[in-house]
């Protein structure tokens, strides 16, 4: 198993976590993804090696840049991802 930890900005709630998990599981289908919204840590466990740069780029595009690389635009994008995650999570129930 391969483990990769990435620390990102703007994770605010379960909606953010849901959006991130869904997107990363599309990129890495055979993975386990744990997210700590208090610390911004994303832990990815996968059977195969992960291309970290693709993950970082995807997270940045969603509004969750690596810690220290955020801007007002990425913060705004994170609110959109958060709302999508909340809507998606409520429709799953």
N, C-alpha and C positions, 0 to 999 in steps of 0.2 A: 504494500500500500504506500502511496505517496501522500504526503501531507504538505499543504501550503497555507500559510497564514498571511493575510493581507489586512492592514489597518486603513480604514477609509473614514471620510467625513460624512456628515449629514444623515446618518441613520437615526431616525427619530422614534420609530414605533414598529409595531407588528406589520403595518402596511408596507413600510420600507423593506422589512425583512422578507415579506412574502414576494414582493417584486424582484428582489435580488435573487432569492432562491429559485424562483421560476426561470429567470433569465439564465442563471448559471447552470441549472440542470438541463437547459436546452443545449448549452455549449459543451457540457461534460455530463452526458446522460448517466453514466455509471459512477456517480459520486454521491458523497454525503456532505451536506453543507450545513454548518452551524454558524449562527450569527449572534454576536453580543451587541445589542444596540447601545449599551452604556459605554463600552470601550471602543466600538467601531471595528471590532475584530471579526473577520470572516475566516473561518477555518474550513478548508476543502480537503476531504479525504477521497482519493480516487485510486482505481486499480492501475491506471496508466499515468504517465507523467503529464503534467498540465503545462500548457503554454501560458505562463504568468502574464506576459505582455498583452495577450489577447484579453485575458480576464481584466486586467487593469484598464485597458482601453474601453472595454464594454461597460465597466462600472463607472468610469469617467463620463461616458456618453449618457448614462442613466442619471447622472448627478451625484454620484458617490465617488469622488476622486480619492486617491491615496492621500493620507493625512499630510497636510501642509501644502497641497497643490490645488486647493479649492478657490473658486471665485464666486461672485454674486450669481453668475449664470449657472454654474453647477449647483448652487444652492436652490435656485429656482427650478431647475430640472428635477432635483430630488423631491420637491413638493409634488410634481406631476407624477413621478414614479410611486410616491407614497400613496397618493389618492387612487391610482390604478390598483395598487396592492390591496388597499382597503376595500375597494369595490369588488375586486376579484375574490377576496377572502370572504366577504359577506354573501356573495352569490354561491360560494361553495357550501354554505351552511343550510 
